[in-house]
C-alpha cells in the first residue's frame, strides 16, 4: 500500500508520540525553573533591604535620643570652643583652692584682674564663703545702695562689701573718697553692717584711706586682696581693727 492510500507512514506515526512525550517531560521542568527563579529573585531583594531598614531605624532612634539631650551637644560645643581659654569660671576656681596649692598673691591677683566686674563680685562672695560665711551672697546690681556682697561671719558679724574692680589692676584709676562716702551713708543705716568694706584690685587714694579710718570703714586694697585671695588667712585676720565678735566662733 502506498503512503498516500494507506495513511501515515510508520516512521512518522512512531515519531509523533515520541515528540509529544518529550514535550510533556520538558514542560514541567520549564515551569519549575520559572517558579524557582522568581522565588530566588524575591529572596535576595528582601535580604538586601533588611540592612537598609535596620540602618534607618537605628538613625531614627539616634536622632530621637539626640533631640532629648540636645543641651549635651551644645555644652560640648561650647566647651570645645572655650578649650584653652582662661575664662572667669576657671579663674575663680584657680584662687578658690587652698594655700596648699602653692599659689602666690601675685598669681591670685593676676586671675582677679582678668575677671569681668560682675565675676569679681562673685569671687569676693566665694572667698567669704571659703572663710566660713555660709550666707554670703552677691547683691550688687542696679539700686544696690552701695552693697555688692553681704555676709555673716562665724562670729555673728554682718559684713557689707562694695567691690571696685579695675581691669588694669594697679594701673587703673584709684578708688577715691566719694566711693567711701557712698558706702558710709548706706552700709550701717540701710544694710545693718557691723563691718563695711571696700574691696579693690587697684589702688586707693590717700585722702580716701584717711576718710575710711575716721568713719570706721575697712579698706581692702591690692596688697591685702592678694594675701586674702591666696588663702593664707580669712579676711578679718588681715584687717587692722574689726568689731568684737557678736557670738562665739
Buried (B, 14 or more C-beta within 10 A) or exposed (E): EEEEEEEEEEEEEEEEEEEEEEEEEEEEEEEEEEEEEEEEEEEEEEEEEEEEEEEEEEEEEEEEEEEEEEEEEEEEEEEEEEEEEEEBEEBBEBBBBEEEEEBEBEBBBBBBBBBEEBBBBBBBBBBBBBBBBEEBEBBBEEEBBBBBBBBBBBBEBBBBBBBBBBBEBBEBEBBBBEBBBEBBEBBBEEBEBBBBBBBBBBBBBEEBBEBBEEBBBBBBBBEBBBBBBBBBEBBBEBBEEBEEBEEEE
